Amino acid sequence: MMKSARAGTVTTAMLIVLLSAAPAAHAYLDPSTGSMILSAIIGIFATVALALKTWWYKLKSLFRRRDGGEPPGG
């Protein structure tokens, strides 16, 4: 457990050092780039939602009764 905490601390410290030492980026992003990034993010969320929905229905079908009849004693 102590190794894991130490590794997390070292990783966090390295990340902070690397991000603080990053040079300034002198780049221009036109307005359509923001729209493109937003569309990509929305597309990713829609894809994940559709995959989860599909897997949910497949999981439900595994537990659904196949004969369609009443359970015994009911």
CNS distance restraints for C-alpha pairs under 8 A (distance, minus, plus):
assign (resid   1 and name CA) (resid   5 and name CA) 6.53 0.50 0.50
assign (resid   2 and name CA) (resid   6 and name CA) 6.20 0.50 0.50
assign (resid   3 and name CA) (resid   7 and name CA) 6.05 0.50 0.50
assign (resid   4 and name CA) (resid   8 and name CA) 6.15 0.50 0.50
assign (resid   5 and name CA) (resid   9 and name CA) 6.22 0.50 0.50
assign (resid   6 and name CA) (resid  10 and name CA) 6.15 0.50 0.50
assign (resid   7 and name CA) (resid  11 and name CA) 6.02 0.50 0.50
assign (resid   8 and name CA) (resid  12 and name CA) 6.08 0.50 0.50
assign (resid   9 and name CA) (resid  13 and name CA) 6.12 0.50 0.50
assign (resid  10 and name CA) (resid  14 and name CA) 6.10 0.50 0.50
assign (resid  11 and name CA) (resid  15 and name CA) 6.12 0.50 0.50
assign (resid  12 and name CA) (resid  16 and name CA) 6.24 0.50 0.50
assign (resid  13 and name CA) (resid  17 and name CA) 6.25 0.50 0.50
assign (resid  14 and name CA) (resid  18 and name CA) 6.08 0.50 0.50
assign (resid  15 and name CA) (resid  19 and name CA) 6.07 0.50 0.50
assign (resid  16 and name CA) (resid  20 and name CA) 6.06 0.50 0.50
assign (resid  17 and name CA) (resid  21 and name CA) 6.15 0.50 0.50
assign (resid  18 and name CA) (resid  22 and name CA) 6.34 0.50 0.50
assign (resid  29 and name CA) (resid  33 and name CA) 6.10 0.50 0.50
assign (resid  29 and name CA) (resid  34 and name CA) 7.76 0.50 0.50
assign (resid  30 and name CA) (resid  34 and name CA) 7.49 0.50 0.50
assign (resid  31 and name CA) (resid  35 and name CA) 6.97 0.50 0.50
assign (resid  32 and name CA) (resid  36 and name CA) 6.16 0.50 0.50
assign (resid  33 and name CA) (resid  37 and name CA) 6.21 0.50 0.50
assign (resid  34 and name CA) (resid  38 and name CA) 6.12 0.50 0.50
assign (resid  35 and name CA) (resid  39 and name CA) 6.04 0.50 0.50
assign (resid  36 and name CA) (resid  40 and name CA) 6.21 0.50 0.50
assign (resid  37 and name CA) (resid  41 and name CA) 6.26 0.50 0.50
assign (resid  38 and name CA) (resid  42 and name CA) 6.21 0.50 0.50
assign (resid  39 and name CA) (resid  43 and name CA) 6.03 0.50 0.50
assign (resid  40 and name CA) (resid  44 and name CA) 6.19 0.50 0.50
assign (resid  41 and name CA) (resid  45 and name CA) 6.36 0.50 0.50
assign (resid  42 and name CA) (resid  46 and name CA) 6.14 0.50 0.50
assign (resid  43 and name CA) (resid  47 and name CA) 6.09 0.50 0.50
assign (resid  44 and name CA) (resid  48 and name CA) 6.21 0.50 0.50
assign (resid  45 and name CA) (resid  49 and name CA) 6.09 0.50 0.50
assign (resid  46 and name CA) (resid  50 and name CA) 6.13 0.50 0.50
assign (resid  47 and name CA) (resid  51 and name CA) 6.15 0.50 0.50
assign (resid  48 and name CA) (resid  52 and name CA) 6.14 0.50 0.50
assign (resid  49 and name CA) (resid  53 and name CA) 6.13 0.50 0.50
assign (resid  50 and name CA) (resid  54 and name CA) 6.11 0.50 0.50
assign (resid  51 and name CA) (resid  55 and name CA) 6.14 0.50 0.50
assign (resid  52 and name CA) (resid  56 and name CA) 5.97 0.50 0.50
assign (resid  53 and name CA) (resid  57 and name CA) 6.31 0.50 0.50
assign (resid  54 and name CA) (resid  58 and name CA) 6.30 0.50 0.50
assign (resid  55 and name CA) (resid  59 and name CA) 6.07 0.50 0.50
assign (resid  56 and name CA) (resid  60 and name CA) 6.13 0.50 0.50
assign (resid  57 and name CA) (resid  61 and name CA) 6.12 0.50 0.50
assign (resid  58 and name CA) (resid  62 and name CA) 6.59 0.50 0.50
assign (resid  59 and name CA) (resid  63 and name CA) 7.09 0.50 0.50
assign (resid  60 and name CA) (resid  64 and name CA) 6.29 0.50 0.50
assign (resid  65 and name CA) (resid  69 and name CA) 7.94 0.50 0.50
assign (resid  70 and name CA) (resid  74 and name CA) 6.36 0.50 0.50
